[in-house]
Amino acid sequence: MSQLLYEGKAKKVFATDDPNILRVEYKDDATAFNGAKKAVFPGKGKLNNAICSKLFDVLKAKGIPTHFVERLSETEQRVKAVEIIPIEVVVRNVVAGSLSKRLGIEEGTPMDRSSIIEFYYKNDELGDPLINDDHAKMIHIATDAEMADIRKQAQAINSVLTTLFDGVGITLVDFKLEFGKLKSNGDIVLADEISPDTCRLWDKETHEKLDMCVRRNIADLPETYEKLLSRLGDI
Ligand code: TMP
């Protein structure tokens, strides 16, 4: 049995024989609102692994560096070991969620600019506060150059994913990314996951929400995520 290094809300991370490679196992557990809401959905781990692996494969093919190596099994991925930068990077293409509340702009309002990037300091005790580049530098979690690199990569990822979802009739409203420094050489790469747990995805025609069922108290999470996976089947 390989050593469990970390257990998060949705995933377990195990060591492998190679110190630069880890094994990630997707769990069926679902949480939202910083762990305040919890549920178990049989099959969620398998679905998120399949969706995330597909998205990481597309990003890789477009030359975006990620920690993803390969999908190992229904619920597992092989990934490169990184040191996670404690920043949640949120990319927004349409007003929704906390942005709608914070600025009093109706959900669904399109942006009159290409996209907005927000940074949140990953810190459960503080409730993941919104920060900017200056705060990141002040609390020594990233330098100016690293923040510029993260912003550029987030924009490139948004461009690839927006095109991909547009192609299957889905609007990529917003999503959350995490970046890490590769243990092997310190390069900053996309890490963690991109899945319907971490994105808002709305059907362009029906406006059906294909995402974040835990937050929205939707019981048919497996059916919704399955529907999303089958739409992505064509890419
Ligand atoms: P928000 O509107 O609640 O700030 O969320 C913006 C996007 O970021 C949405 O697609 C969900 C994602 N997100 C996470 O994946 N994890 C989080 O902890 C938060 C706050 C947002």
Residues whose N, C-alpha, C, O or C-beta is under 5 A from the ligand:
A	BS01	TMP	V90 A96 G97 S98 L99 D174 F175 K176 D197 T198 C199 R200
